[in-house]
Amino acid sequence: MFKLHSIKWATKPKGPIMAERRKFKKRFCKYCEQKVEFIDYKDLSGLKFSLSERFKIMPRRLTGNCKRHQELVTIAIKRARQTALIPYIVDRKNVVENPFENVR
């Protein structure tokens, strides 16, 4: 007699309820706060916050960068790798605790 509606009616409601369930604090883009227009690839002290201990580029959800600045950080890191300021790979067996000690 009764027809079930499509699956989208059976899902949980989205919107303000999802914000209540969020258990982590919202991260803000530190580059937007400082009004940075360009990220220099030679500034390794600024880039080290966007790299993991194995020199992988950290995702936006962990760093809190906005889309625009995450793309600028990615380009800067790739340029720094190409000019040998940052290594492409790190030995998996000998993970360095602070990888920027060796970088000038």
DSSP file (Angstrom, degrees, kcal/mol; ACC not computed):
  #  RESIDUE AA STRUCTURE BP1 BP2  ACC     N-H-->O    O-->H-N    N-H-->O    O-->H-N    TCO  KAPPA ALPHA  PHI   PSI    X-CA   Y-CA   Z-CA
    1    1 A M              0   0    0      0, 0.0     2,-0.4     0, 0.0     0, 0.0   0.000 360.0 360.0 360.0 -50.1    0.0    0.0    0.0
    2    2 A F        -     0   0    0      1,-0.0     2,-0.4     0, 0.0     0, 0.0  -0.739 360.0-144.1 -94.4 139.1    2.7    2.5    1.0
    3    3 A K        -     0   0    0     -2,-0.4     2,-0.3     0, 0.0    -1,-0.0  -0.817  16.2-126.6 -97.7 138.4    5.6    3.2   -1.3
    4    4 A L        -     0   0    0     -2,-0.4     3,-0.1     1,-0.1     2,-0.0  -0.644  26.8-125.8 -79.4 138.9    9.0    3.9    0.2
    5    5 A H        -     0   0    0     -2,-0.3    -1,-0.1     1,-0.2     5,-0.1  -0.207  42.6 -69.9 -75.3 174.6   10.5    7.1   -1.0
    6    6 A S    >>  -     0   0    0      1,-0.1     3,-1.5     3,-0.1     4,-0.5  -0.060  52.5 -97.7 -62.2 169.6   13.9    7.3   -2.6
    7    7 A I  H >> S+     0   0    0      1,-0.3     3,-1.1     2,-0.2     4,-0.8   0.772 116.0  72.0 -63.5 -28.0   17.0    6.7   -0.5
    8    8 A K  H 34 S+     0   0    0      1,-0.3     3,-0.3     2,-0.2    -1,-0.3   0.777  94.8  53.8 -64.8 -22.7   17.7   10.3    0.0
    9    9 A W  H <4 S+     0   0    0     -3,-1.5    -1,-0.3     1,-0.2    -2,-0.2   0.743 104.5  55.9 -77.5 -22.6   14.7   10.6    2.4
   10   10 A A  H << S+     0   0    0     -3,-1.1    -2,-0.2    -4,-0.5    -1,-0.2   0.601  90.6  93.2 -85.5 -11.2   16.1    7.7    4.5
   11   11 A T  S  < S-     0   0    0     -4,-0.8     3,-0.1    -3,-0.3    -3,-0.0  -0.313  88.4 -90.9 -79.5 166.5   19.4    9.5    5.1
   12   12 A K        -     0   0    0      1,-0.1    -1,-0.1    -2,-0.0     2,-0.1  -0.450  49.4 -98.9 -73.7 147.8   20.2   11.6    8.1
   13   13 A P        -     0   0    0      0, 0.0     2,-0.2     0, 0.0    -1,-0.1  -0.391  38.4-150.6 -68.7 145.0   19.5   15.3    7.7
   14   14 A K        +     0   0    0      3,-0.1     3,-0.2    -2,-0.1    -3,-0.0  -0.538  51.5  60.4-106.6 175.7   22.4   17.6    6.9
   15   15 A G  S >> S+     0   0    0     -2,-0.2     4,-1.0     1,-0.2     3,-1.0  -0.908 107.2   6.4 112.9-132.9   23.0   21.2    7.8
   16   16 A P  H 3> S+     0   0    0      0, 0.0     4,-1.3     0, 0.0    -1,-0.2   0.759 123.5  63.5 -64.3 -23.4   23.3   22.6   11.3
   17   17 A I  H 3> S+     0   0    0      1,-0.2     4,-1.3     2,-0.2     3,-0.2   0.879  98.5  55.1 -66.8 -36.0   23.1   19.2   12.9
   18   18 A M  H <> S+     0   0    0     -3,-1.0     4,-0.8     1,-0.2    -1,-0.2   0.866 103.7  55.0 -64.9 -35.1   26.3   18.3   11.2
   19   19 A A  H  < S+     0   0    0     -4,-1.0     3,-0.4     1,-0.2    -1,-0.2   0.839 104.4  54.3 -67.1 -32.1   28.0   21.3   12.8
   20   20 A E  H  < S+     0   0    0     -4,-1.3    -1,-0.2     1,-0.2    -2,-0.2   0.837 107.0  51.2 -69.7 -31.3   26.9   20.1   16.2
   21   21 A R  H  < S+     0   0    0     -4,-1.3    -1,-0.2    -3,-0.1     2,-0.2   0.645  80.9 113.5 -80.6 -14.6   28.5   16.7   15.7
   22   22 A R     <  -     0   0    0     -4,-0.8     4,-0.1    -3,-0.4    -3,-0.0  -0.408  42.6-176.3 -63.4 124.1   31.9   18.2   14.6
   23   23 A K        +     0   0    0     -2,-0.2     2,-0.3     2,-0.1    -1,-0.2   0.514  59.4  70.5-102.1  -7.0   34.4   17.2   17.3
   24   24 A F  S    S-     0   0    0      1,-0.0     2,-0.2     3,-0.0     3,-0.0  -0.797  87.0-108.0-109.1 154.0   37.4   19.1   16.0
   25   25 A K        -     0   0    0     -2,-0.3     2,-0.3     1,-0.1    -2,-0.1  -0.521  39.5-101.8 -80.4 149.0   37.9   22.8   15.9
   26   26 A K        -     0   0    0     -2,-0.2     2,-0.3    -4,-0.1    -1,-0.1  -0.508  36.0-139.8 -71.6 129.6   37.6   24.6   12.6
   27   27 A R        -     0   0    0     -2,-0.3     2,-0.3    34,-0.1    37,-0.1  -0.692  12.2-149.0 -91.8 143.8   41.1   25.5   11.2
   28   28 A F        -     0   0    0     -2,-0.3     2,-0.5    35,-0.1    37,-0.1  -0.830  26.3-100.8-112.3 151.4   41.7   28.8    9.5
   29   29 A C     >  -     0   0    0     -2,-0.3     4,-1.7     1,-0.2    36,-0.1  -0.563  25.3-158.8 -72.2 118.7   44.1   29.5    6.7
   30   30 A K  H  > S+     0   0    0     -2,-0.5     4,-1.4    33,-0.2    -1,-0.2   0.775  91.7  56.5 -71.6 -24.0   47.1   31.2    8.3
   31   31 A Y  H  4>S+     0   0    0      2,-0.2     5,-2.6     1,-0.2     4,-0.4   0.852 105.6  49.9 -75.1 -34.2   48.1   32.7    4.9
   32   32 A C  H >45S+     0   0    0      3,-0.2     3,-0.6     2,-0.2    -2,-0.2   0.882 108.7  53.1 -68.9 -37.5   44.7   34.4    4.6
   33   33 A E  H 3<5S+     0   0    0     -4,-1.7    -2,-0.2     1,-0.2    -1,-0.2   0.869 114.4  41.3 -64.3 -36.0   45.1   35.8    8.1
   34   34 A Q  T 3<5S-     0   0    0     -4,-1.4    -1,-0.2    -5,-0.1    -2,-0.2   0.465 110.0-125.9 -89.4  -2.2   48.5   37.3    7.2
   35   35 A K  T < 5 -     0   0    0     -3,-0.6     2,-0.4    -4,-0.4    -3,-0.2   0.922  40.9-179.7  56.5  50.3   47.2   38.4    3.8
   36   36 A V      < -     0   0    0     -5,-2.6    -1,-0.2     1,-0.2     3,-0.1  -0.679  17.8-179.9 -83.1 129.5   49.9   36.6    1.9
   37   37 A E        +     0   0    0     -2,-0.4     2,-0.4     1,-0.3    -1,-0.2   0.749  69.7  26.2 -97.3 -30.7   49.8   37.0   -1.9
   38   38 A F        -     0   0    0      2,-0.0     2,-0.6    34,-0.0    -1,-0.3  -0.997  64.7-148.0-139.1 137.7   52.8   34.9   -2.9
   39   39 A I        -     0   0    0     -2,-0.4     2,-0.3    -3,-0.1    -8,-0.0  -0.935  21.6-139.7-108.9 118.6   54.6   32.0   -1.1
   40   40 A D    >   -     0   0    0     -2,-0.6     3,-0.9     1,-0.1     6,-0.1  -0.577   4.0-146.1 -82.4 135.9   58.3   31.9   -1.8
   41   41 A Y  T 3  S+     0   0    0     -2,-0.3    -1,-0.1     1,-0.2     6,-0.1   0.677  97.9  61.2 -74.2 -16.5   59.9   28.5   -2.4
   42   42 A K  T 3  S+     0   0    0      1,-0.1     2,-1.5     2,-0.0    -1,-0.2   0.582  80.3  90.0 -85.8 -10.1   63.1   29.7   -0.7
   43   43 A D    <>  +     0   0    0     -3,-0.9     4,-1.3     1,-0.2     3,-0.5  -0.647  49.7 167.3 -87.3  84.1   61.3   30.3    2.6
   44   44 A L  H  >  +     0   0    0     -2,-1.5     4,-1.6     1,-0.2    -1,-0.2   0.777  68.5  64.0 -73.1 -26.4   61.8   26.9    4.1
   45   45 A S  H  4 S+     0   0    0      1,-0.2     4,-0.2     2,-0.2    -1,-0.2   0.844 108.1  42.7 -67.4 -30.4   60.7   27.9    7.6
   46   46 A G  H >4 S+     0   0    0     -3,-0.5     3,-0.6     1,-0.2    -1,-0.2   0.802 113.9  50.8 -81.3 -30.1   57.3   28.7    6.3
   47   47 A L  H >< S+     0   0    0     -4,-1.3     3,-1.7     1,-0.2    -2,-0.2   0.722  91.2  76.4 -79.5 -21.0   57.0   25.6    4.1
   48   48 A K  G >< S+     0   0    0     -4,-1.6     3,-0.9     1,-0.3    -1,-0.2   0.733  86.4  62.3 -67.6 -19.1   58.0   23.1    6.9
   49   49 A F  G <  S+     0   0    0     -3,-0.6    -1,-0.3    -4,-0.2    -2,-0.1   0.660 102.9  50.9 -77.3 -14.1   54.5   23.4    8.4
   50   50 A S  G <  S+     0   0    0     -3,-1.7     8,-2.8    -4,-0.2     2,-0.4   0.280 100.7  78.3-103.4   9.2   53.0   22.0    5.2
   51   51 A L  B <  S-A   57   0A   0     -3,-0.9     6,-0.2     6,-0.2     2,-0.1  -0.920  71.2-135.3-119.5 145.3   55.3   19.0    5.1
   52   52 A S    >   -     0   0    0      4,-2.5     3,-1.8    -2,-0.4    -2,-0.1  -0.231  41.7 -90.1 -83.6-178.4   55.2   15.7    7.0
   53   53 A E  T 3  S+     0   0    0      1,-0.3    43,-0.3     2,-0.1    -1,-0.1   0.710 131.3  50.1 -68.6 -18.1   58.3   14.1    8.6
   54   54 A R  T 3  S-     0   0    0     41,-0.1    -1,-0.3     2,-0.1    36,-0.2   0.117 123.2-105.7-104.0  20.8   58.8   12.2    5.4
   55   55 A F  S <  S+     0   0    0     -3,-1.8     2,-0.3     1,-0.2    -2,-0.1   0.773  70.9 146.7  63.1  31.3   58.6   15.4    3.3
   56   56 A K        -     0   0    0      1,-0.0    -4,-2.5    33,-0.0     2,-0.4  -0.717  57.4-104.4 -90.7 149.5   55.1   14.6    2.0
   57   57 A I  B     -A   51   0A   0     -2,-0.3    -6,-0.2    -6,-0.2    -7,-0.0  -0.602  36.5-129.4 -75.5 126.6   52.8   17.5    1.3
   58   58 A M        -     0   0    0     -8,-2.8    -1,-0.1    -2,-0.4    -9,-0.0  -0.506  24.8-112.3 -77.2 144.5   50.2   17.7    4.0
   59   59 A P    >>  -     0   0    0      0, 0.0     4,-2.0     0, 0.0     3,-1.0  -0.246  24.2-108.6 -74.5 165.3   46.5   17.9    2.9
   60   60 A R  H 3> S+     0   0    0      1,-0.3     4,-2.9     2,-0.2     5,-0.3   0.840 114.5  62.4 -61.4 -36.3   44.3   20.9    3.4
   61   61 A R  H 34 S+     0   0    0      1,-0.2    -1,-0.3     2,-0.2   -34,-0.1   0.755 111.0  39.2 -67.3 -21.7   42.2   19.2    6.1
   62   62 A L  H <4 S+     0   0    0     -3,-1.0    -2,-0.2     1,-0.1    -1,-0.2   0.830 122.7  38.0 -93.0 -37.9   45.2   18.9    8.3
   63   63 A T  H  < S-     0   0    0     -4,-2.0   -33,-0.2     2,-0.1    -2,-0.2   0.787  96.1-133.7 -85.0 -27.1   46.9   22.2    7.6
   64   64 A G     <  +     0   0    0     -4,-2.9    -3,-0.1     1,-0.3    -4,-0.1   0.558  50.0 152.1  86.0   8.3   43.8   24.3    7.4
   65   65 A N        -     0   0    0     -5,-0.3    -1,-0.3    -6,-0.2     2,-0.1  -0.372  45.6-118.3 -71.1 150.7   44.9   26.1    4.3
   66   66 A C     >  -     0   0    0      1,-0.1     4,-2.4    -2,-0.1     5,-0.2  -0.348  34.0 -99.6 -78.1 171.1   42.3   27.4    1.9
   67   67 A K  H  > S+     0   0    0      1,-0.2     4,-1.9     2,-0.2     5,-0.2   0.905 120.4  49.9 -61.0 -44.1   42.2   26.1   -1.7
   68   68 A R  H  > S+     0   0    0      1,-0.2     4,-1.7     2,-0.2    -1,-0.2   0.932 115.2  41.5 -63.6 -47.2   44.1   29.0   -3.2
   69   69 A H  H  > S+     0   0    0      1,-0.2     4,-2.5     2,-0.2    -1,-0.2   0.811 109.9  58.1 -74.7 -28.5   46.9   29.0   -0.7
   70   70 A Q  H  X S+     0   0    0     -4,-2.4     4,-2.3     2,-0.2    -1,-0.2   0.896 107.0  49.0 -65.2 -37.9   47.2   25.2   -0.7
   71   71 A E  H  X S+     0   0    0     -4,-1.9     4,-2.2    -5,-0.2    -2,-0.2   0.900 111.6  49.0 -66.4 -39.7   47.9   25.4   -4.4
   72   72 A L  H  X S+     0   0    0     -4,-1.7     4,-2.3     2,-0.2    -2,-0.2   0.891 111.6  49.2 -66.0 -38.9   50.5   28.1   -3.9
   73   73 A V  H  X S+     0   0    0     -4,-2.5     4,-2.6     2,-0.2     5,-0.2   0.913 110.4  50.9 -64.6 -42.5   52.2   26.0   -1.1
   74   74 A T  H  X S+     0   0    0     -4,-2.3     4,-2.3     1,-0.2    -2,-0.2   0.914 111.3  47.2 -62.3 -43.6   52.2   22.9   -3.4
   75   75 A I  H  X S+     0   0    0     -4,-2.2     4,-2.1     1,-0.2    -1,-0.2   0.912 112.7  49.9 -64.1 -42.0   53.8   24.9   -6.2
   76   76 A A  H  X S+     0   0    0     -4,-2.3     4,-2.3     2,-0.2    -2,-0.2   0.896 111.2  48.5 -64.8 -40.2   56.4   26.3   -3.8
   77   77 A I  H  X S+     0   0    0     -4,-2.6     4,-2.2     2,-0.2    -1,-0.2   0.907 111.1  50.1 -66.9 -40.9   57.2   22.9   -2.4
   78   78 A K  H  X S+     0   0    0     -4,-2.3     4,-1.8     2,-0.2    -2,-0.2   0.876 111.7  48.4 -65.9 -36.1   57.6   21.4   -5.9
   79   79 A R  H  X S+     0   0    0     -4,-2.1     4,-1.8     2,-0.2    -2,-0.2   0.895 110.5  51.2 -68.8 -39.6   59.9   24.2   -6.9
   80   80 A A  H  <>S+     0   0    0     -4,-2.3     5,-2.8     1,-0.2     6,-1.2   0.865 109.9  50.4 -66.0 -35.2   62.0   23.8   -3.7
   81   81 A R  H ><5S+     0   0    0     -4,-2.2     3,-1.3     4,-0.2    -1,-0.2   0.903 108.9  51.6 -66.1 -40.5   62.3   20.1   -4.5
   82   82 A Q  H 3<5S+     0   0    0     -4,-1.8    -2,-0.2     1,-0.3    -1,-0.2   0.833 110.5  47.6 -68.6 -31.4   63.4   20.8   -8.0
   83   83 A T  T 3<5S-     0   0    0     -4,-1.8    -1,-0.3    -5,-0.1    -2,-0.2   0.302 117.3-115.0 -90.8   9.5   66.1   23.2   -6.8
   84   84 A A  T < 5S+     0   0    0     -3,-1.3    -3,-0.2     2,-0.3    -2,-0.1   0.730  83.3 121.1  66.1  27.4   67.2   20.6   -4.2
   85   85 A L  S   <S+     0   0    0     -5,-2.8    -4,-0.2     1,-0.3    19,-0.1   0.774  81.8  29.8 -83.0 -29.1   66.3   22.7   -1.1
   86   86 A I  S    S-     0   0    0     -6,-1.2    -2,-0.3    -9,-0.1    -1,-0.3  -0.993  92.8-117.4-128.0 135.1   63.9   19.9    0.0
   87   87 A P        -     0   0    0      0, 0.0     3,-0.1     0, 0.0    -6,-0.1  -0.377   9.5-139.8 -72.1 152.1   64.5   16.2   -0.8
   88   88 A Y  S    S+     0   0    0      1,-0.2     2,-0.3    -7,-0.2    -7,-0.0   0.917  84.2  15.6 -72.8 -45.0   62.0   14.3   -2.9
   89   89 A I        -     0   0    0    -33,-0.0     2,-0.4    -3,-0.0    -1,-0.2  -0.885  63.8-150.4-130.6 159.1   62.1   11.1   -0.8
   90   90 A V        -     0   0    0     -2,-0.3     2,-0.1   -36,-0.2     5,-0.1  -0.970  39.1 -94.7-126.9 144.3   63.4   10.1    2.7
   91   91 A D        -     0   0    0     -2,-0.4     5,-0.1     3,-0.2     3,-0.1  -0.390  30.1-146.7 -59.0 126.4   64.7    6.7    3.7
   92   92 A R  S    S+     0   0    0      1,-0.2     3,-0.4    -2,-0.1    -1,-0.2   0.780  95.0  50.0 -69.3 -27.3   61.7    4.8    5.1
   93   93 A K  S    S+     0   0    0      1,-0.2     2,-0.6     2,-0.0    -1,-0.2   0.812 112.7  45.4 -83.3 -29.5   63.9    2.9    7.6
   94   94 A N  S    S-     0   0    0     -3,-0.1     2,-0.4     2,-0.0    -1,-0.2  -0.670  75.2-178.1-114.9  75.8   65.7    5.9    9.0
   95   95 A V        -     0   0    0     -2,-0.6     2,-0.3    -3,-0.4   -41,-0.1  -0.622  23.3-133.0 -77.2 126.3   63.0    8.5    9.6
   96   96 A V        -     0   0    0     -2,-0.4    -1,-0.0   -43,-0.3    -2,-0.0  -0.595   1.8-144.9 -81.9 137.6   64.5   11.7   10.9
   97   97 A E  S    S+     0   0    0      1,-0.3    -1,-0.1    -2,-0.3    -2,-0.0   0.939  96.3  20.8 -69.5 -45.9   62.8   13.3   13.9
   98   98 A N  S >  S-     0   0    0      1,-0.1     3,-1.5    -3,-0.1     4,-0.3  -0.855  71.4-176.1-122.3  95.3   63.4   16.8   12.8
   99   99 A P  G >  S+     0   0    0      0, 0.0     3,-0.7     0, 0.0     4,-0.4   0.680  75.9  66.9 -68.8 -16.6   64.1   16.8    9.0
  100  100 A F  G 3  S+     0   0    0      1,-0.2   -52,-0.0     2,-0.2   -56,-0.0   0.410  77.8  82.2 -88.5   4.8   64.8   20.5    8.8
  101  101 A E  G <  S+     0   0    0     -3,-1.5    -1,-0.2     1,-0.2     0, 0.0   0.866  96.4  44.0 -69.0 -34.9   68.0   20.2   10.8
  102  102 A N  S <  S+     0   0    0     -3,-0.7     2,-0.4    -4,-0.3    -1,-0.2   0.695 100.1  84.3 -82.5 -18.9   69.8   19.1    7.7
  103  103 A V              0   0    0     -4,-0.4   -18,-0.1     1,-0.1   -17,-0.1  -0.681 360.0 360.0 -88.7 136.0   68.3   21.8    5.5
  104  104 A R              0   0    0     -2,-0.4    -1,-0.1   -19,-0.1    -4,-0.1   0.461 360.0 360.0 -84.2 360.0   69.8   25.2    5.4
